[in-house]
């Protein structure tokens, strides 16, 4: 899963550890309205160091991808399904793990202090001597303004804003809202948890003087891929909810500003809005593709199906580094190969001067960028980003000699075979291992089973094999997008046929292939 991909590495060094935070501590974190990009940096940092996470059902599952894999997770269930935990049970979980010295995060949808039972939980923590930190989040009632393009305040139309609960707590001593004051309120009224009781409170507002023609906007699942808007009036609110089948959770905005909401906001009109796309690249490489997809509005889930690790022994790499001057060419077949080779180079106390007597080649732009980031400019990049094209480019050179191929522990042999046939003396070194992830995450299996994943990215033959091993025929309930003809051929051999294939064998090409299909 993707974790902390937006952070500079030095930020993680400042995260508290067991010795620098008080024992018996709970972090109460606002998760925002849905999309994890709306989280604060502080919230992300807390999630990254969590050992126990207690979260509401309204928290977007993608937020949980920021939590370490080995963290213990407690879902508080779904109120409407009758399977939610009681407050006493929640408190017991917090107390038990905080007293055990664990880093406990209480993750609340939106902002903890707005309709989030914050006061009750703080009272319990104080009484039991538990230290706490509260990290604000963006509440849905405010996010709706930006994500649905409803200006909650307006110079001419609304100088105030009221946040109101549509279902008051049953234990509240005085349950009746002051509808007379609300009806006279000159600004915008935002209702939370008001869908099921809309008939009651809308009529109360009208009875106390609110105009039946007051514009109303209903925004369901604000900040989620399912975000949807309906516009109506106060007198027709209940009828609209019933006719359109509106289900919670939804925010209801009352006031003249509601009339300004467009049918499709900037958020919902993004080309890939509402599309759930599973990124399956190794954890260290997933962020670039994730950011490209999110820039087009996609809801990105991450699930690495392979991982990369150092080789079992560095002996071959060390020997190659020490004798790099003997090779006419050094060829990197992946960005991972660049990363592991250069890391080892530095560990050995060497630098770029070892490349002084060898030319270097990259199989494609991703590999070239990895080299550029380390101060090395490739002498050769093929026009087509595949092994065959790279071999053809090298084989057109007038002279032959020794060539070093830096590669993974597994992969196609076409490049070394073509070079050897052309007269090159090929030496291969394994700079990193490509390992299969042993099992699939249950929530991803569930999403795929239910047909909720629109696309699965397949960026190598190794990933294709691992995907089929982990998910099998469940993959037929989604669409696969392949990065190249080679990967497509592998998928075909495994019995799967991608719905799209990148014309340019890059991450941008992969995204373009999805866009082309979605915009057909």
Helices and strands as residue ranges (DSSP letters): H 9-13, E 25-30, G 36-38, H 41-48, E 52-55, G 61-66, E 72-75, G 79-81, H 87-99, E 104-108, H 118-127, E 131-135, H 140-147, E 161-165, H 179-184, E 188-192, H 198-207, E 215-220, E 228-233, G 234-236, H 237-244, E 250-254, G 256-260, E 276-279, H 286-294, E 299-302, E 306-310, H 315-322, G 324-326, E 329-332, H 335-347, G 352-355, E 359-362, H 365-372, E 380-381, H 387-395, E 402-408, H 414-421, E 425-436, H 442-449, E 455-458, H 461-471, G 472-477, E 479-482, H 485-493, E 500-501, H 507-518
